[in-house]
Amino acid sequence: MTVLVVDGPFDAGTDLIVGELASAGLPVFRMDTARFPVELEFRASFNDGRWEGALANAHRSVELANIKAVYWNRPGTFRFPGLSEADEHFARGAARIGFGGVLVSLDAPFMNHPSQASAAEFKPRQLQVADMAGFATPRTLVTTDAQAVRRFAELIAAPLVTKPLGIPVVSHEDGYEQMFTRAVSLDHLAGVNVTTHLFQERIVKDYEVRTMLIGQRCCSARIDAGSEEARIDWRTDYDALAITPIETPGSVESSLRRYAAVMGLSYLAADFIVQPSGEWVFLEANPSGQWAWLNSPGLPLAAAISRTLEDWCTT
């Protein structure tokens, strides 16, 4: 039995998981789809209702039938150096449907299955499912209309924040720009009409929480921000953060399990604001949310993930 790990080569969390699995004596085949087909070979045939074959790189190989669990995070896109743009487009599509199609058809549990993880990234859907699961959620507007933003702010009578939709990184000729949650000035709404924007009421907060659901286990970290920038988006100022492991309230655990069941996820990282009243307000849930920066003896996240994968292999 083998755990298939599908990710890019430089993810700190994945490195920790592979180390935990190795310590447990469980074989691992780690791969990145960006290495196919130059450094990664495979063959597969469909017999008696399942795919049979093997994956191989320069160091090891694994029979598809021996893969009993899959950890799928953020692998790279298929690359075909030397081809024309048109030929590369064709080759990438064939690799995605053929090679990728075999991988996502493996008879093994996934953390997370890429199709379900992709569907779970849509923030409007996240809010809808969170509400159905019993969470309080912020009042939200999705629009391309600046006047609608002003009417929304007047209606809710509260300050607004805006959050990036899609990949929160903009590539420029001279580098990359990270996009964060930021406060909204109603006098500066130029560009809203260019594409879809998400606006929310700015929730009064005591502190924030990131909760990781791993299988059926919840692990929560309280995040206290020590700067104004971090109070709007704690990713802007990690040095100003105080992190404390905390217990997850039973009602939050129950709602998060309902949320994960609807989304078809076995792992997620959910972000909450805890108000002075003690109410937890759901913000979003990332199916591939980063967690390595929180991994510690008090929050043994790598061990929890690897134990779940190990359990899948032995049941």
SVG drawing of the C-alpha trace seen along z (x, -y; Angstrom):
<svg xmlns="http://www.w3.org/2000/svg" viewBox="-31 -60 47 68">
<polyline fill="none" stroke="black" stroke-width="0.4" points="0.0,0.0 1.3,-3.4 0.2,-7.1 0.3,-9.1 1.3,-12.7 0.5,-15.1 1.9,-18.6 4.6,-21.1 8.1,-20.5 8.4,-23.3 5.4,-23.1 6.5,-23.1 3.3,-21.4 3.7,-18.6 7.3,-18.1 6.1,-17.7 3.5,-15.1 6.0,-13.1 8.3,-13.1 5.5,-11.9 4.5,-9.1 8.1,-8.0 8.5,-7.9 5.4,-5.6 7.0,-3.3 4.3,-4.0 5.6,-4.1 5.0,-7.4 5.1,-8.2 5.4,-12.0 4.9,-13.6 4.1,-16.9 2.0,-17.0 4.4,-19.7 7.0,-16.9 4.8,-14.9 5.9,-13.6 9.6,-14.6 10.4,-13.2 7.3,-11.1 6.0,-8.1 2.8,-6.2 0.8,-3.5 -2.8,-2.5 -5.4,-0.1 -9.0,0.2 -10.0,3.8 -12.9,5.1 -14.1,1.6 -10.8,0.1 -7.6,-1.3 -4.5,0.8 -0.9,-0.3 2.0,-2.2 3.6,-5.5 7.4,-5.9 10.1,-8.5 13.8,-8.2 13.8,-7.1 10.8,-4.8 7.6,-3.4 4.2,-2.4 1.4,-0.2 -1.9,-2.0 -3.6,0.8 -1.3,0.3 -2.3,-3.4 -4.6,-3.3 -4.7,-7.1 -4.1,-10.3 -3.0,-13.7 -3.6,-16.2 -2.6,-19.8 -1.4,-22.3 0.5,-20.6 2.0,-22.6 0.4,-22.8 1.5,-20.6 4.5,-21.9 5.7,-21.1 8.9,-23.0 9.8,-23.3 6.3,-23.1 4.6,-25.9 1.8,-27.7 -0.9,-25.9 0.8,-22.5 1.4,-23.1 -2.3,-24.0 -3.3,-20.7 -0.7,-18.6 -1.7,-20.2 -5.4,-19.4 -4.6,-15.8 -2.4,-15.4 -5.1,-16.8 -7.9,-14.6 -5.8,-11.5 -3.1,-11.4 -5.2,-13.6 -8.3,-11.5 -6.6,-8.3 -5.3,-9.9 -8.7,-11.3 -10.3,-7.9 -8.0,-6.0 -9.9,-3.7 -8.7,-5.5 -9.9,-8.3 -8.6,-11.7 -7.5,-14.7 -9.0,-16.4 -10.3,-15.2 -9.3,-17.9 -12.8,-18.3 -14.4,-18.8 -11.6,-21.1 -12.0,-23.2 -15.8,-23.5 -15.2,-24.4 -13.1,-27.5 -16.1,-29.6 -16.6,-32.1 -20.3,-32.9 -21.0,-29.1 -19.0,-28.9 -21.2,-31.5 -24.3,-29.8 -23.2,-26.4 -22.0,-27.9 -25.4,-29.5 -27.0,-26.2 -24.6,-24.5 -25.7,-26.9 -22.9,-29.5 -23.4,-33.3 -22.0,-35.0 -21.2,-38.6 -23.6,-40.5 -22.0,-40.4 -22.3,-42.1 -20.8,-40.7 -20.9,-43.3 -19.3,-45.3 -21.4,-48.4 -19.9,-51.2 -23.3,-52.7 -24.5,-49.3 -21.5,-49.4 -22.6,-52.8 -26.2,-51.6 -25.1,-48.5 -23.0,-50.5 -25.9,-52.8 -28.3,-49.8 -26.1,-48.0 -24.8,-51.1 -21.4,-49.6 -17.9,-50.0 -17.0,-47.7 -14.0,-45.5 -13.3,-44.1 -11.7,-40.7 -9.9,-39.3 -11.8,-36.7 -9.7,-34.0 -5.9,-33.8 -4.9,-36.6 -1.6,-37.3 -1.2,-39.7 1.9,-39.2 3.7,-42.3 6.7,-42.7 8.8,-43.6 7.4,-41.0 4.3,-39.9 1.7,-41.8 -0.1,-40.0 -3.8,-41.0 -5.2,-41.2 -8.5,-42.1 -8.7,-45.9 -10.9,-48.6 -13.2,-50.3 -13.4,-54.0 -16.6,-54.9 -14.8,-57.8 -12.4,-55.5 -14.3,-52.8 -12.6,-53.3 -12.1,-49.9 -15.0,-48.1 -16.6,-47.8 -13.5,-46.0 -14.4,-42.6 -16.4,-41.0 -15.6,-42.3 -16.8,-41.1 -17.7,-43.5 -18.6,-42.6 -19.5,-44.4 -16.5,-44.8 -17.4,-42.6 -16.5,-43.9 -14.0,-41.4 -12.4,-40.4 -10.0,-38.0 -9.9,-35.6 -9.6,-31.9 -8.3,-29.5 -9.8,-26.1 -8.5,-23.1 -10.9,-20.2 -8.8,-17.0 -11.0,-14.0 -13.4,-14.3 -11.0,-16.2 -11.0,-20.0 -7.9,-21.9 -8.2,-25.6 -5.8,-28.4 -6.7,-31.8 -5.1,-34.7 -4.7,-38.0 -3.5,-40.8 -1.2,-43.5 -1.4,-46.0 -4.2,-47.8 -3.1,-46.2 -3.2,-42.7 -6.7,-43.4 -8.0,-43.9 -6.1,-40.9 -3.6,-39.0 -1.6,-37.9 -0.2,-41.4 1.8,-41.4 2.7,-37.9 5.2,-39.5 2.3,-41.2 0.3,-38.0 0.0,-36.0 -1.1,-32.4 -2.8,-30.3 -4.2,-26.7 -7.8,-26.7 -10.6,-24.2 -13.2,-24.3 -16.7,-24.8 -19.0,-21.8 -21.5,-23.8 -18.7,-25.0 -17.4,-21.4 -20.9,-20.2 -21.5,-22.9 -18.0,-22.5 -18.6,-18.8 -21.9,-19.6 -20.2,-22.1 -17.4,-19.6 -20.0,-16.9 -21.9,-19.2 -18.6,-20.2 -17.2,-16.7 -14.0,-17.7 -11.9,-15.7 -9.6,-18.7 -10.3,-22.5 -9.0,-25.6 -11.8,-27.8 -11.4,-31.4 -13.7,-33.0 -14.1,-36.3 -15.0,-35.9 -17.1,-38.9 -16.9,-40.4 -20.2,-38.6 -18.4,-35.3 -20.2,-34.5 -18.2,-32.9 -18.7,-34.4 -17.7,-32.4 -15.6,-34.2 -14.4,-31.5 -13.1,-27.9 -10.1,-27.1 -9.9,-23.5 -6.1,-23.9 -5.5,-26.3 -2.0,-26.6 -1.3,-25.2 2.5,-24.6 3.0,-28.0 0.7,-26.8 2.2,-23.3 3.5,-22.9 3.4,-20.5 0.2,-22.3 -1.2,-22.0 0.3,-18.8 -1.4,-19.2 1.1,-17.3 0.7,-14.3 -3.1,-14.5 -3.1,-14.6 -0.6,-11.7 -2.5,-9.7 -5.7,-10.1 -3.9,-9.0 -2.4,-6.1 -5.8,-5.1 -7.2,-5.1 -4.5,-2.7 -5.2,-0.2 -9.0,-0.1"/>
</svg>
